């Protein structure tokens, strides 16, 4: 069974008010792990609640934001639960000027 490669942490703490593809990836991953969040790329109160629940259950610092430790824990949790499946497409388009872990992932996967 092939190991999947997940997007690396993009270097920016995601929190209430953040938006973009990395937020969509967090929302998609949370939902897949049983912490429902609307996948719209906008980090609002629902995403904050889902992140807090995830952090609580994983024994992480509960602050409702996604920094490197929470991101890595989300991605590791997904890889453990779905070892041979890629992360579901969050339905958000990466546009010119976008930054973050998802952009790095696409660039590395396509050798850009």
Biopython code that builds the backbone (N, CA, C, O; Angstrom):
import numpy as np
from Bio.PDB.StructureBuilder import StructureBuilder

atoms = [
    (1, "UNK", "N", (0.847, -1.170, 0.000)),
    (1, "UNK", "CA", (0.000, 0.000, 0.000)),
    (1, "UNK", "C", (0.895, 1.236, 0.000)),
    (1, "UNK", "O", (1.797, 1.349, 0.830)),
    (2, "UNK", "N", (0.655, 2.148, -0.912)),
    (2, "UNK", "CA", (1.470, 3.350, -1.041)),
    (2, "UNK", "C", (1.102, 4.379, 0.022)),
    (2, "UNK", "O", (-0.072, 4.582, 0.332)),
    (3, "UNK", "N", (2.113, 5.013, 0.565)),
    (3, "UNK", "CA", (1.920, 6.091, 1.532)),
    (3, "UNK", "C", (1.530, 7.359, 0.771)),
    (3, "UNK", "O", (2.123, 7.669, -0.261)),
    (4, "UNK", "N", (0.555, 8.079, 1.266)),
    (4, "UNK", "CA", (0.165, 9.323, 0.606)),
    (4, "UNK", "C", (1.029, 10.462, 1.131)),
    (4, "UNK", "O", (1.523, 10.413, 2.257)),
    (5, "UNK", "N", (1.200, 11.471, 0.316)),
    (5, "UNK", "CA", (1.929, 12.665, 0.712)),
    (5, "UNK", "C", (0.899, 13.768, 0.910)),
    (5, "UNK", "O", (0.103, 14.059, 0.018)),
    (6, "UNK", "N", (0.927, 14.373, 2.085)),
    (6, "UNK", "CA", (-0.032, 15.429, 2.403)),
    (6, "UNK", "C", (0.646, 16.786, 2.384)),
    (6, "UNK", "O", (1.865, 16.869, 2.542)),
    (7, "UNK", "N", (-0.122, 17.852, 2.193)),
    (7, "UNK", "CA", (0.474, 19.183, 2.136)),
    (7, "UNK", "C", (1.225, 19.529, 3.418)),
    (7, "UNK", "O", (0.749, 19.238, 4.515)),
    (8, "UNK", "N", (2.395, 20.147, 3.283)),
    (8, "UNK", "CA", (3.153, 20.568, 4.467)),
    (8, "UNK", "C", (2.535, 21.819, 5.078)),
    (8, "UNK", "O", (1.734, 22.505, 4.444)),
    (9, "UNK", "N", (2.915, 22.100, 6.303)),
    (9, "UNK", "CA", (2.469, 23.327, 6.960)),
    (9, "UNK", "C", (2.969, 24.515, 6.155)),
    (9, "UNK", "O", (4.143, 24.572, 5.788)),
    (10, "UNK", "N", (2.093, 25.452, 5.883)),
    (10, "UNK", "CA", (2.417, 26.596, 5.035)),
    (10, "UNK", "C", (3.128, 27.746, 5.719)),
    (10, "UNK", "O", (3.500, 28.714, 5.055)),
    (11, "UNK", "N", (3.329, 27.671, 7.029)),
    (11, "UNK", "CA", (4.085, 28.702, 7.729)),
    (11, "UNK", "C", (3.260, 29.845, 8.276)),
    (11, "UNK", "O", (3.810, 30.757, 8.893)),
    (12, "UNK", "N", (1.956, 29.820, 8.067)),
    (12, "UNK", "CA", (1.080, 30.882, 8.557)),
    (12, "UNK", "C", (0.033, 30.275, 9.485)),
    (12, "UNK", "O", (-0.630, 29.302, 9.127)),
    (13, "UNK", "N", (-0.115, 30.848, 10.672)),
    (13, "UNK", "CA", (-1.142, 30.368, 11.601)),
    (13, "UNK", "C", (-2.509, 30.737, 11.031)),
    (13, "UNK", "O", (-2.773, 31.896, 10.712)),
    (14, "UNK", "N", (-3.371, 29.728, 10.911)),
    (14, "UNK", "CA", (-4.731, 29.937, 10.416)),
    (14, "UNK", "C", (-5.650, 30.106, 11.612)),
    (14, "UNK", "O", (-5.574, 29.340, 12.572)),
    (15, "UNK", "N", (-6.522, 31.114, 11.556)),
    (15, "UNK", "CA", (-7.422, 31.398, 12.673)),
    (15, "UNK", "C", (-8.679, 32.067, 12.168)),
    (15, "UNK", "O", (-8.810, 32.374, 10.983)),
    (16, "UNK", "N", (-9.610, 32.291, 13.096)),
    (16, "UNK", "CA", (-10.860, 32.949, 12.753)),
    (16, "UNK", "C", (-10.559, 34.203, 11.941)),
    (16, "UNK", "O", (-9.814, 35.075, 12.388)),
    (17, "UNK", "N", (-11.139, 34.290, 10.752)),
    (17, "UNK", "CA", (-10.911, 35.413, 9.854)),
    (17, "UNK", "C", (-9.983, 35.076, 8.697)),
    (17, "UNK", "O", (-9.949, 35.802, 7.703)),
    (18, "UNK", "N", (-9.219, 33.972, 8.812)),
    (18, "UNK", "CA", (-8.343, 33.547, 7.713)),
    (18, "UNK", "C", (-9.190, 32.993, 6.574)),
    (18, "UNK", "O", (-10.335, 32.590, 6.777)),
    (19, "UNK", "N", (-8.619, 32.977, 5.382)),
    (19, "UNK", "CA", (-9.316, 32.386, 4.246)),
    (19, "UNK", "C", (-8.296, 31.848, 3.260)),
    (19, "UNK", "O", (-7.122, 32.218, 3.297)),
    (20, "UNK", "N", (-8.752, 30.979, 2.388)),
    (20, "UNK", "CA", (-7.889, 30.452, 1.345)),
    (20, "UNK", "C", (-7.898, 28.943, 1.274)),
    (20, "UNK", "O", (-8.643, 28.268, 1.985)),
    (21, "UNK", "N", (-7.057, 28.432, 0.401)),
    (21, "UNK", "CA", (-7.005, 27.006, 0.125)),
    (21, "UNK", "C", (-6.556, 26.212, 1.349)),
    (21, "UNK", "O", (-7.084, 25.130, 1.602)),
    (22, "UNK", "N", (-5.591, 26.729, 2.112)),
    (22, "UNK", "CA", (-5.148, 25.996, 3.304)),
    (22, "UNK", "C", (-6.280, 25.868, 4.316)),
    (22, "UNK", "O", (-6.394, 24.842, 4.988)),
    (23, "UNK", "N", (-7.109, 26.886, 4.432)),
    (23, "UNK", "CA", (-8.275, 26.799, 5.319)),
    (23, "UNK", "C", (-9.218, 25.705, 4.804)),
    (23, "UNK", "O", (-9.740, 24.911, 5.586)),
    (24, "UNK", "N", (-9.428, 25.670, 3.498)),
    (24, "UNK", "CA", (-10.266, 24.621, 2.907)),
    (24, "UNK", "C", (-9.703, 23.237, 3.173)),
    (24, "UNK", "O", (-10.460, 22.297, 3.412)),
    (25, "UNK", "N", (-8.383, 23.099, 3.134)),
    (25, "UNK", "CA", (-7.756, 21.803, 3.418)),
    (25, "UNK", "C", (-7.982, 21.422, 4.877)),
    (25, "UNK", "O", (-8.274, 20.264, 5.176)),
    (26, "UNK", "N", (-7.849, 22.383, 5.784)),
    (26, "UNK", "CA", (-8.113, 22.118, 7.200)),
    (26, "UNK", "C", (-9.563, 21.682, 7.376)),
    (26, "UNK", "O", (-9.833, 20.702, 8.070)),
    (27, "UNK", "N", (-10.492, 22.394, 6.759)),
    (27, "UNK", "CA", (-11.912, 22.062, 6.874)),
    (27, "UNK", "C", (-12.209, 20.676, 6.312)),
    (27, "UNK", "O", (-12.970, 19.913, 6.908)),
    (28, "UNK", "N", (-11.618, 20.351, 5.177)),
    (28, "UNK", "CA", (-11.816, 19.039, 4.563)),
    (28, "UNK", "C", (-11.277, 17.934, 5.467)),
    (28, "UNK", "O", (-11.934, 16.913, 5.670)),
    (29, "UNK", "N", (-10.086, 18.144, 6.005)),
    (29, "UNK", "CA", (-9.443, 17.146, 6.853)),
    (29, "UNK", "C", (-10.202, 16.977, 8.160)),
    (29, "UNK", "O", (-10.426, 15.851, 8.606)),
    (30, "UNK", "N", (-10.601, 18.084, 8.779)),
    (30, "UNK", "CA", (-11.396, 18.004, 10.009)),
    (30, "UNK", "C", (-12.665, 17.182, 9.781)),
    (30, "UNK", "O", (-12.987, 16.291, 10.567)),
    (31, "UNK", "N", (-13.375, 17.489, 8.706)),
    (31, "UNK", "CA", (-14.629, 16.800, 8.408)),
    (31, "UNK", "C", (-14.391, 15.310, 8.200)),
    (31, "UNK", "O", (-15.162, 14.484, 8.690)),
    (32, "UNK", "N", (-13.333, 14.961, 7.479)),
    (32, "UNK", "CA", (-13.013, 13.550, 7.241)),
    (32, "UNK", "C", (-12.691, 12.814, 8.541)),
    (32, "UNK", "O", (-12.926, 11.611, 8.655)),
    (33, "UNK", "N", (-12.154, 13.544, 9.519)),
    (33, "UNK", "CA", (-11.793, 12.938, 10.804)),
    (33, "UNK", "C", (-12.931, 12.981, 11.821)),
    (33, "UNK", "O", (-12.753, 12.584, 12.973)),
    (34, "UNK", "N", (-14.103, 13.464, 11.395)),
    (34, "UNK", "CA", (-15.261, 13.444, 12.276)),
    (34, "UNK", "C", (-15.510, 14.730, 13.044)),
    (34, "UNK", "O", (-16.245, 14.733, 14.032)),
    (35, "UNK", "N", (-14.906, 15.819, 12.598)),
    (35, "UNK", "CA", (-15.107, 17.133, 13.214)),
    (35, "UNK", "C", (-15.693, 18.049, 12.135)),
    (35, "UNK", "O", (-14.956, 18.822, 11.521)),
    (36, "UNK", "N", (-16.988, 17.975, 11.898)),
    (36, "UNK", "CA", (-17.601, 18.673, 10.765)),
    (36, "UNK", "C", (-17.343, 20.181, 10.744)),
    (36, "UNK", "O", (-17.488, 20.884, 11.744)),
    (37, "UNK", "N", (-16.956, 20.635, 9.564)),
    (37, "UNK", "CA", (-16.755, 22.063, 9.311)),
    (37, "UNK", "C", (-17.205, 22.327, 7.877)),
    (37, "UNK", "O", (-16.967, 21.509, 6.989)),
    (38, "UNK", "N", (-17.839, 23.443, 7.657)),
    (38, "UNK", "CA", (-18.236, 23.812, 6.306)),
    (38, "UNK", "C", (-16.981, 24.069, 5.490)),
    (38, "UNK", "O", (-16.125, 24.858, 5.892)),
    (39, "UNK", "N", (-16.868, 23.409, 4.350)),
    (39, "UNK", "CA", (-15.681, 23.558, 3.503)),
    (39, "UNK", "C", (-15.944, 24.686, 2.513)),
    (39, "UNK", "O", (-16.498, 24.479, 1.433)),
    (40, "UNK", "N", (-15.529, 25.884, 2.915)),
    (40, "UNK", "CA", (-15.729, 27.054, 2.067)),
    (40, "UNK", "C", (-14.496, 27.935, 1.994)),
    (40, "UNK", "O", (-14.514, 28.972, 1.330)),
    (41, "UNK", "N", (-13.418, 27.533, 2.672)),
    (41, "UNK", "CA", (-12.191, 28.325, 2.641)),
    (41, "UNK", "C", (-12.212, 29.544, 3.534)),
    (41, "UNK", "O", (-11.277, 30.344, 3.511)),
    (42, "UNK", "N", (-13.271, 29.703, 4.330)),
    (42, "UNK", "CA", (-13.382, 30.839, 5.247)),
    (42, "UNK", "C", (-13.397, 30.320, 6.680)),
    (42, "UNK", "O", (-14.281, 29.550, 7.058)),
    (43, "UNK", "N", (-12.441, 30.733, 7.457)),
    (43, "UNK", "CA", (-12.267, 30.254, 8.828)),
    (43, "UNK", "C", (-13.165, 31.076, 9.743)),
    (43, "UNK", "O", (-12.836, 32.201, 10.120)),
    (44, "UNK", "N", (-14.300, 30.492, 10.089)),
    (44, "UNK", "CA", (-15.262, 31.176, 10.952)),
    (44, "UNK", "C", (-15.468, 30.430, 12.249)),
    (44, "UNK", "O", (-14.638, 29.612, 12.644)),
    (45, "UNK", "N", (-16.576, 30.712, 12.911)),
    (45, "UNK", "CA", (-16.842, 30.125, 14.230)),
    (45, "UNK", "C", (-17.009, 28.610, 14.171)),
    (45, "UNK", "O", (-16.612, 27.918, 15.109)),
    (46, "UNK", "N", (-17.588, 28.074, 13.090)),
    (46, "UNK", "CA", (-17.755, 26.630, 12.962)),
    (46, "UNK", "C", (-16.417, 25.912, 12.842)),
    (46, "UNK", "O", (-16.214, 24.857, 13.442)),
    (47, "UNK", "N", (-15.513, 26.488, 12.069)),
    (47, "UNK", "CA", (-14.176, 25.905, 11.932)),
    (47, "UNK", "C", (-13.431, 26.007, 13.257)),
    (47, "UNK", "O", (-12.730, 25.075, 13.653)),
    (48, "UNK", "N", (-13.581, 27.135, 13.939)),
    (48, "UNK", "CA", (-12.921, 27.302, 15.240)),
    (48, "UNK", "C", (-13.408, 26.239, 16.218)),
    (48, "UNK", "O", (-12.602, 25.652, 16.940)),
    (49, "UNK", "N", (-14.714, 25.982, 16.253)),
    (49, "UNK", "CA", (-15.261, 24.942, 17.141)),
    (49, "UNK", "C", (-14.703, 23.568, 16.794)),
    (49, "UNK", "O", (-14.322, 22.805, 17.682)),
    (50, "UNK", "N", (-14.657, 23.254, 15.500)),
    (50, "UNK", "CA", (-14.142, 21.951, 15.065)),
    (50, "UNK", "C", (-12.662, 21.802, 15.427)),
    (50, "UNK", "O", (-12.238, 20.741, 15.885)),
    (51, "UNK", "N", (-11.888, 22.849, 15.225)),
    (51, "UNK", "CA", (-10.461, 22.808, 15.578)),
    (51, "UNK", "C", (-10.293, 22.628, 17.079)),
    (51, "UNK", "O", (-9.456, 21.839, 17.517)),
    (52, "UNK", "N", (-11.074, 23.345, 17.870)),
    (52, "UNK", "CA", (-10.993, 23.212, 19.335)),
    (52, "UNK", "C", (-11.311, 21.784, 19.782)),
    (52, "UNK", "O", (-10.636, 21.240, 20.656)),
    (53, "UNK", "N", (-12.327, 21.186, 19.189)),
    (53, "UNK", "CA", (-12.684, 19.807, 19.533)),
    (53, "UNK", "C", (-11.547, 18.857, 19.155)),
    (53, "UNK", "O", (-11.190, 17.971, 19.933)),
    (54, "UNK", "N", (-10.984, 19.041, 17.968)),
    (54, "UNK", "CA", (-9.866, 18.217, 17.530)),
    (54, "UNK", "C", (-8.690, 18.372, 18.489)),
    (54, "UNK", "O", (-8.111, 17.379, 18.927)),
    (55, "UNK", "N", (-8.336, 19.611, 18.816)),
    (55, "UNK", "CA", (-7.212, 19.862, 19.714)),
    (55, "UNK", "C", (-7.447, 19.234, 21.080)),
    (55, "UNK", "O", (-6.529, 18.657, 21.663)),
    (56, "UNK", "N", (-8.652, 19.339, 21.588)),
    (56, "UNK", "CA", (-8.984, 18.745, 22.885)),
    (56, "UNK", "C", (-8.778, 17.239, 22.844)),
    (56, "UNK", "O", (-8.143, 16.672, 23.733)),
    (57, "UNK", "N", (-9.315, 16.588, 21.810)),
    (57, "UNK", "CA", (-9.214, 15.130, 21.698)),
    (57, "UNK", "C", (-7.802, 14.638, 21.441)),
    (57, "UNK", "O", (-7.484, 13.489, 21.745)),
    (58, "UNK", "N", (-6.953, 15.487, 20.887)),
    (58, "UNK", "CA", (-5.567, 15.101, 20.606)),
    (58, "UNK", "C", (-4.590, 15.526, 21.708)),
    (58, "UNK", "O", (-3.395, 15.244, 21.622)),
    (59, "UNK", "N", (-5.097, 16.202, 22.737)),
    (59, "UNK", "CA", (-4.228, 16.642, 23.822)),
    (59, "UNK", "C", (-3.318, 17.796, 23.433)),
    (59, "UNK", "O", (-2.237, 17.962, 24.000)),
    (60, "UNK", "N", (-3.755, 18.590, 22.469)),
    (60, "UNK", "CA", (-2.979, 19.742, 22.020)),
    (60, "UNK", "C", (-3.417, 20.992, 22.779)),
    (60, "UNK", "O", (-4.446, 20.981, 23.455)),
    (61, "UNK", "N", (-2.651, 22.053, 22.669)),
    (61, "UNK", "CA", (-3.068, 23.336, 23.211)),
    (61, "UNK", "C", (-4.354, 23.745, 22.506)),
    (61, "UNK", "O", (-4.408, 23.795, 21.277)),
    (62, "UNK", "N", (-5.380, 24.035, 23.281)),
    (62, "UNK", "CA", (-6.691, 24.358, 22.716)),
    (62, "UNK", "C", (-6.810, 25.871, 22.578)),
    (62, "UNK", "O", (-7.117, 26.582, 23.535)),
    (63, "UNK", "N", (-6.555, 26.347, 21.345)),
    (63, "UNK", "CA", (-6.665, 27.779, 21.077)),
    (63, "UNK", "C", (-7.545, 28.070, 19.864)),
    (63, "UNK", "O", (-7.789, 29.232, 19.538)),
    (64, "UNK", "N", (-8.022, 27.019, 19.196)),
    (64, "UNK", "CA", (-8.909, 27.211, 18.053)),
    (64, "UNK", "C", (-8.216, 27.655, 16.787)),
    (64, "UNK", "O", (-8.883, 27.908, 15.783)),
    (65, "UNK", "N", (-6.892, 27.757, 16.800)),
    (65, "UNK", "CA", (-6.157, 28.149, 15.604)),
    (65, "UNK", "C", (-5.298, 26.979, 15.141)),
    (65, "UNK", "O", (-5.031, 26.050, 15.904)),
    (66, "UNK", "N", (-4.870, 27.034, 13.889)),
    (66, "UNK", "CA", (-4.075, 25.959, 13.309)),
    (66, "UNK", "C", (-2.683, 26.479, 12.987)),
    (66, "UNK", "O", (-2.461, 27.149, 11.979)),
    (67, "UNK", "N", (-1.759, 26.150, 13.872)),
    (67, "UNK", "CA", (-0.338, 26.389, 13.634)),
    (67, "UNK", "C", (0.294, 25.077, 13.214)),
    (67, "UNK", "O", (-0.410, 24.133, 12.855)),
    (68, "UNK", "N", (1.611, 25.010, 13.255)),
    (68, "UNK", "CA", (2.333, 23.824, 12.785)),
    (68, "UNK", "C", (1.940, 22.556, 13.543)),
    (68, "UNK", "O", (1.725, 21.517, 12.918)),
    (69, "UNK", "N", (1.840, 22.615, 14.873)),
    (69, "UNK", "CA", (1.539, 21.410, 15.655)),
    (69, "UNK", "C", (0.155, 20.871, 15.306)),
    (69, "UNK", "O", (-0.006, 19.666, 15.109)),
    (70, "UNK", "N", (-0.838, 21.744, 15.228)),
    (70, "UNK", "CA", (-2.191, 21.298, 14.893)),
    (70, "UNK", "C", (-2.260, 20.829, 13.445)),
    (70, "UNK", "O", (-2.872, 19.800, 13.159)),
    (71, "UNK", "N", (-1.640, 21.572, 12.523)),
    (71, "UNK", "CA", (-1.621, 21.158, 11.112)),
    (71, "UNK", "C", (-1.027, 19.759, 10.982)),
    (71, "UNK", "O", (-1.620, 18.877, 10.360)),
    (72, "UNK", "N", (0.155, 19.567, 11.578)),
    (72, "UNK", "CA", (0.820, 18.267, 11.472)),
    (72, "UNK", "C", (-0.030, 17.157, 12.083)),
    (72, "UNK", "O", (-0.092, 16.053, 11.542)),
    (73, "UNK", "N", (-0.678, 17.441, 13.196)),
    (73, "UNK", "CA", (-1.536, 16.445, 13.834)),
    (73, "UNK", "C", (-2.742, 16.108, 12.950)),
    (73, "UNK", "O", (-3.129, 14.944, 12.851)),
    (74, "UNK", "N", (-3.329, 17.109, 12.316)),
    (74, "UNK", "CA", (-4.429, 16.873, 11.385)),
    (74, "UNK", "C", (-3.984, 15.977, 10.231)),
    (74, "UNK", "O", (-4.655, 14.998, 9.905)),
    (75, "UNK", "N", (-2.865, 16.313, 9.620)),
    (75, "UNK", "CA", (-2.385, 15.559, 8.466)),
    (75, "UNK", "C", (-1.988, 14.136, 8.866)),
    (75, "UNK", "O", (-2.256, 13.188, 8.127)),
    (76, "UNK", "N", (-1.356, 13.983, 10.022)),
    (76, "UNK", "CA", (-0.983, 12.652, 10.506)),
    (76, "UNK", "C", (-2.235, 11.829, 10.820)),
    (76, "UNK", "O", (-2.292, 10.635, 10.525)),
    (77, "UNK", "N", (-3.232, 12.474, 11.418)),
    (77, "UNK", "CA", (-4.490, 11.787, 11.713)),
    (77, "UNK", "C", (-5.170, 11.306, 10.451)),
    (77, "UNK", "O", (-5.706, 10.199, 10.404)),
    (78, "UNK", "N", (-5.146, 12.150, 9.422)),
    (78, "UNK", "CA", (-5.757, 11.771, 8.142)),
    (78, "UNK", "C", (-5.002, 10.605, 7.524)),
    (78, "UNK", "O", (-5.607, 9.632, 7.075)),
    (79, "UNK", "N", (-3.673, 10.707, 7.503)),
    (79, "UNK", "CA", (-2.853, 9.648, 6.900)),
    (79, "UNK", "C", (-3.032, 8.320, 7.632)),
    (79, "UNK", "O", (-3.011, 7.259, 7.008)),
    (80, "UNK", "N", (-3.206, 8.375, 8.954)),
    (80, "UNK", "CA", (-3.408, 7.147, 9.727)),
    (80, "UNK", "C", (-4.779, 6.532, 9.438)),
    (80, "UNK", "O", (-4.919, 5.311, 9.370)),
    (81, "UNK", "N", (-5.769, 7.377, 9.272)),
    (81, "UNK", "CA", (-7.128, 6.882, 9.044)),
    (81, "UNK", "C", (-7.368, 6.440, 7.604)),
    (81, "UNK", "O", (-8.106, 5.488, 7.349)),
    (82, "UNK", "N", (-6.738, 7.143, 6.671)),
    (82, "UNK", "CA", (-6.915, 6.862, 5.244)),
    (82, "UNK", "C", (-5.542, 6.687, 4.590)),
    (82, "UNK", "O", (-5.133, 7.535, 3.798)),
    (83, "UNK", "N", (-4.824, 5.608, 4.903)),
    (83, "UNK", "CA", (-3.429, 5.487, 4.476)),
    (83, "UNK", "C", (-3.206, 5.415, 2.967)),
    (83, "UNK", "O", (-2.110, 5.733, 2.504)),
    (84, "UNK", "N", (-4.175, 5.021, 2.208)),
    (84, "UNK", "CA", (-3.956, 4.881, 0.763)),
    (84, "UNK", "C", (-4.787, 5.849, -0.061)),
    (84, "UNK", "O", (-4.788, 5.770, -1.289)),
    (85, "UNK", "N", (-5.490, 6.756, 0.591)),
    (85, "UNK", "CA", (-6.346, 7.689, -0.141)),
    (85, "UNK", "C", (-5.772, 9.089, -0.084)),
    (85, "UNK", "O", (-5.315, 9.517, 0.976)),
    (86, "UNK", "N", (-5.782, 9.810, -1.180)),
    (86, "UNK", "CA", (-5.377, 11.214, -1.122)),
    (86, "UNK", "C", (-6.438, 12.024, -0.385)),
    (86, "UNK", "O", (-7.583, 11.590, -0.254)),
    (87, "UNK", "N", (-6.057, 13.181, 0.087)),
    (87, "UNK", "CA", (-7.018, 14.063, 0.744)),
    (87, "UNK", "C", (-8.037, 14.492, -0.295)),
    (87, "UNK", "O", (-7.681, 14.833, -1.423)),
    (88, "UNK", "N", (-9.290, 14.472, 0.085)),
    (88, "UNK", "CA", (-10.353, 14.884, -0.833)),
    (88, "UNK", "C", (-10.138, 16.328, -1.279)),
    (88, "UNK", "O", (-9.735, 17.176, -0.484)),
    (89, "UNK", "N", (-10.406, 16.596, -2.536)),
    (89, "UNK", "CA", (-10.296, 17.948, -3.073)),
    (89, "UNK", "C", (-11.259, 18.869, -2.326)),
    (89, "UNK", "O", (-12.461, 18.604, -2.292)),
    (90, "UNK", "N", (-10.746, 19.953, -1.724)),
    (90, "UNK", "CA", (-11.629, 20.803, -0.936)),
    (90, "UNK", "C", (-12.554, 21.693, -1.760)),
    (90, "UNK", "O", (-13.379, 22.413, -1.198)),
    (91, "UNK", "N", (-12.426, 21.651, -3.088)),
    (91, "UNK", "CA", (-13.321, 22.427, -3.925)),
    (91, "UNK", "C", (-12.924, 23.887, -4.070)),
    (91, "UNK", "O", (-13.720, 24.706, -4.528)),
    (92, "UNK", "N", (-11.718, 24.213, -3.688)),
    (92, "UNK", "CA", (-11.228, 25.584, -3.778)),
    (92, "UNK", "C", (-10.117, 25.659, -4.811)),
    (92, "UNK", "O", (-9.259, 24.778, -4.865)),
    (93, "UNK", "N", (-10.124, 26.684, -5.617)),
    (93, "UNK", "CA", (-9.145, 26.837, -6.683)),
    (93, "UNK", "C", (-7.922, 27.581, -6.167)),
    (93, "UNK", "O", (-8.036, 28.613, -5.505)),
    (94, "UNK", "N", (-6.748, 27.037, -6.483)),
    (94, "UNK", "CA", (-5.500, 27.748, -6.169)),
    (94, "UNK", "C", (-5.258, 28.711, -7.315)),
    (94, "UNK", "O", (-5.083, 28.303, -8.464)),
    (95, "UNK", "N", (-5.249, 29.987, -6.991)),
    (95, "UNK", "CA", (-5.085, 31.025, -7.999)),
    (95, "UNK", "C", (-3.695, 31.643, -7.913)),
    (95, "UNK", "O", (-2.993, 31.478, -6.916)),
    (96, "UNK", "N", (-3.307, 32.351, -8.959)),
    (96, "UNK", "CA", (-2.038, 33.052, -8.963)),
    (96, "UNK", "C", (-1.969, 33.972, -7.742)),
    (96, "UNK", "O", (-2.916, 34.704, -7.453)),
    (97, "UNK", "N", (-0.861, 33.928, -7.044)),
    (97, "UNK", "CA", (-0.677, 34.744, -5.854)),
    (97, "UNK", "C", (-0.992, 34.002, -4.562)),
    (97, "UNK", "O", (-0.694, 34.498, -3.476)),
    (98, "UNK", "N", (-1.598, 32.803, -4.669)),
    (98, "UNK", "CA", (-1.911, 32.016, -3.472)),
    (98, "UNK", "C", (-0.610, 31.532, -2.827)),
    (98, "UNK", "O", (0.397, 31.333, -3.505)),
    (99, "UNK", "N", (-0.653, 31.346, -1.508)),
    (99, "UNK", "CA", (0.505, 30.870, -0.757)),
    (99, "UNK", "C", (0.044, 29.805, 0.218)),
    (99, "UNK", "O", (-1.154, 29.643, 0.452)),
    (100, "UNK", "N", (0.984, 29.088, 0.779)),
    (100, "UNK", "CA", (0.674, 28.145, 1.836)),
    (100, "UNK", "C", (1.073, 26.725, 1.503)),
    (100, "UNK", "O", (1.655, 26.446, 0.454)),
    (101, "UNK", "N", (0.742, 25.833, 2.426)),
    (101, "UNK", "CA", (1.121, 24.439, 2.298)),
    (101, "UNK", "C", (0.532, 23.755, 1.084)),
    (101, "UNK", "O", (1.196, 22.932, 0.454)),
    (102, "UNK", "N", (-0.708, 24.083, 0.746)),
    (102, "UNK", "CA", (-1.343, 23.447, -0.417)),
    (102, "UNK", "C", (-0.645, 23.849, -1.704)),
    (102, "UNK", "O", (-0.485, 23.024, -2.603)),
    (103, "UNK", "N", (-0.229, 25.098, -1.806)),
    (103, "UNK", "CA", (0.501, 25.554, -2.990)),
    (103, "UNK", "C", (1.849, 24.837, -3.057)),
    (103, "UNK", "O", (2.251, 24.370, -4.123)),
    (104, "UNK", "N", (2.544, 24.749, -1.929)),
    (104, "UNK", "CA", (3.830, 24.045, -1.898)),
    (104, "UNK", "C", (3.655, 22.596, -2.324)),
    (104, "UNK", "O", (4.480, 22.054, -3.060)),
    (105, "UNK", "N", (2.585, 21.977, -1.863)),
    (105, "UNK", "CA", (2.297, 20.580, -2.201)),
    (105, "UNK", "C", (2.119, 20.420, -3.706)),
    (105, "UNK", "O", (2.724, 19.535, -4.311)),
    (106, "UNK", "N", (1.302, 21.260, -4.307)),
    (106, "UNK", "CA", (1.053, 21.177, -5.742)),
    (106, "UNK", "C", (2.349, 21.417, -6.510)),
    (106, "UNK", "O", (2.630, 20.718, -7.482)),
    (107, "UNK", "N", (3.133, 22.393, -6.085)),
    (107, "UNK", "CA", (4.392, 22.683, -6.771)),
    (107, "UNK", "C", (5.345, 21.492, -6.676)),
    (107, "UNK", "O", (5.983, 21.135, -7.666)),
    (108, "UNK", "N", (5.448, 20.883, -5.517)),
    (108, "UNK", "CA", (6.376, 19.762, -5.350)),
    (108, "UNK", "C", (5.896, 18.534, -6.102)),
    (108, "UNK", "O", (6.712, 17.797, -6.655)),
    (109, "UNK", "N", (4.596, 18.298, -6.136)),
    (109, "UNK", "CA", (4.050, 17.151, -6.832)),
    (109, "UNK", "C", (4.184, 17.280, -8.345)),
    (109, "UNK", "O", (4.252, 16.274, -9.052)),
    (110, "UNK", "N", (4.223, 18.490, -8.834)),
    (110, "UNK", "CA", (4.319, 18.724, -10.282)),
    (110, "UNK", "C", (5.702, 19.172, -10.709)),
    (110, "UNK", "O", (5.913, 19.505, -11.875)),
    (111, "UNK", "N", (6.655, 19.187, -9.775)),
    (111, "UNK", "CA", (8.028, 19.613, -10.056)),
    (111, "UNK", "C", (8.078, 20.973, -10.727)),
    (111, "UNK", "O", (8.815, 21.165, -11.694)),
    (112, "UNK", "N", (7.293, 21.923, -10.214)),
    (112, "UNK", "CA", (7.265, 23.267, -10.797)),
    (112, "UNK", "C", (8.363, 24.122, -10.208)),
    (112, "UNK", "O", (8.500, 25.289, -10.575)),
]
sb = StructureBuilder()
sb.init_structure("model")
sb.init_model(0)
sb.init_chain("A")
sb.init_seg("    ")
for serial, (resi, resn, name, xyz) in enumerate(atoms, 1):
    if name == "N":
        sb.init_residue(resn, " ", resi, " ")
    sb.init_atom(name, np.array(xyz, "f"), 0.0, 1.0, " ", f" {name:<3s}", serial, name[0])
structure = sb.get_structure()
